[in-house]
Amino acid sequence: MQALQASGSGVQLVIQEKSSNSCIGTVLLFKLDEVSSRVELGYVLARRSWGQGLMKEGLSAVLDHCFESVGLRRIEAEVNPENTSSNKLLSALRFTLEGRARKRWVAKGVAYDTNLYGLLAPEWRTSAA
């Protein structure tokens, strides 16, 4: 993360629980392509905070900032097809499922598919309105 931030190609944001001020997750914006005005999105949330709408709230704020303040044109995300909650979250945020990359990543010695999502600024503005 430090190398990404030092190179200017990524930034990690912390999701903080209001009541306790404790860190419950992070949002990662990386592989910023200024010429194409796009960035990749990653996120993680503490298991104890799942199912409360907190990541949707956090990502909505990040998407607003990326599209409205930074002026990005496109945000991309990759998700394991078996991660039902994350796939539902991206769909709820108006990301479009653009395809599936077969056996794209290897974790713990097992290759798995990845769903590829994209969200364009006009699509976000329409959903925010």
Secondary structure in CASP SS format (residue, H / E / C, confidence):
PFRMAT SS
TARGET T0000
AUTHOR 0000-0000-0000
METHOD secondary structure of the structure
MODEL  1
M C 1.00
Q H 1.00
A H 1.00
L H 1.00
Q H 1.00
A H 1.00
S H 1.00
G C 1.00
S C 1.00
G E 1.00
V E 1.00
Q E 1.00
L E 1.00
V E 1.00
I E 1.00
Q E 1.00
E C 1.00
K C 1.00
S C 1.00
S C 1.00
N C 1.00
S C 1.00
C E 1.00
I E 1.00
G E 1.00
T E 1.00
V E 1.00
L E 1.00
L E 1.00
F E 1.00
K E 1.00
L E 1.00
D E 1.00
E C 1.00
V C 1.00
S C 1.00
S C 1.00
R E 1.00
V E 1.00
E E 1.00
L E 1.00
G E 1.00
Y E 1.00
V E 1.00
L E 1.00
A C 1.00
R H 1.00
R H 1.00
S H 1.00
W C 1.00
G C 1.00
Q C 1.00
G C 1.00
L H 1.00
M H 1.00
K H 1.00
E H 1.00
G H 1.00
L H 1.00
S H 1.00
A H 1.00
V H 1.00
L H 1.00
D H 1.00
H H 1.00
C H 1.00
F H 1.00
E H 1.00
S H 1.00
V H 1.00
G C 1.00
L C 1.00
R C 1.00
R E 1.00
I E 1.00
E E 1.00
A E 1.00
E E 1.00
V E 1.00
N C 1.00
P C 1.00
E C 1.00
N C 1.00
T H 1.00
S H 1.00
S H 1.00
N H 1.00
K H 1.00
L H 1.00
L H 1.00
S H 1.00
A H 1.00
L C 1.00
R C 1.00
F C 1.00
T E 1.00
L E 1.00
E E 1.00
G E 1.00
R E 1.00
A E 1.00
R E 1.00
K E 1.00
R E 1.00
W E 1.00
V E 1.00
A E 1.00
K C 1.00
G C 1.00
V E 1.00
A E 1.00
Y E 1.00
D E 1.00
T E 1.00
N E 1.00
L E 1.00
Y E 1.00
G E 1.00
L E 1.00
L E 1.00
A H 1.00
P H 1.00
E H 1.00
W H 1.00
R H 1.00
T H 1.00
S H 1.00
A H 1.00
A C 1.00
END
